[in-house]
Amino acid sequence: MSGQMMDYKEKVIKELEDLSKQKINEVIDFIGYLKSKDTKRGRNKKIDTLNTKDNALLSIIGIGESAAPHNLAQNHDKYAYGDL
């Protein structure tokens, strides 16, 4: 482990010493959130490499997070089966 990383860890530990148990739990929750963001980014990179053109289910991945129009509920058949 690099010296700089150890300095960061020591600083975090020192800061934790002054926090209440509740605040420490919030810090732990935040760390989990940060890790989940990294995991999600990794999944999105994998999805980007898939060929979604010929797979209806793969073609709607992420549609809820996409830009307008947010119309999946109204047009789910169109997205799943193509233009009817």
C-alpha positions, 0 to 999 in steps of 0.5 A, a space after each residue: 500500500 502506498 504511503 499516500 493511501 496510508 495517510 488518507 486512511 489514517 486521516 479518516 480513522 482520526 476523523 472517525 474517532 470524534 464521531 458518534 456511533 450514529 454518525 459512524 453508521 452514516 459514514 459506513 452507509 455512504 461508503 456503501 453508496 460509493 462502492 455501489 456507484 462504482 459497481 453500477 458503472 462497471 455494469 453499464 460498461 459491460 452493457 454498452 459492449 452487448 449487441 442490443 439490436 437483435 434482443 428486445 429485452 437488452 434494448 430496453 436496459 437503462 430506458 428508465 434512466 435515459 433522456 426524454 421521452 420517458 414513456 416506457 409505461 405507455 409504450 412498453 409493447 413498442 420497446 419490447 416487440 417493435 412497432 406494432 
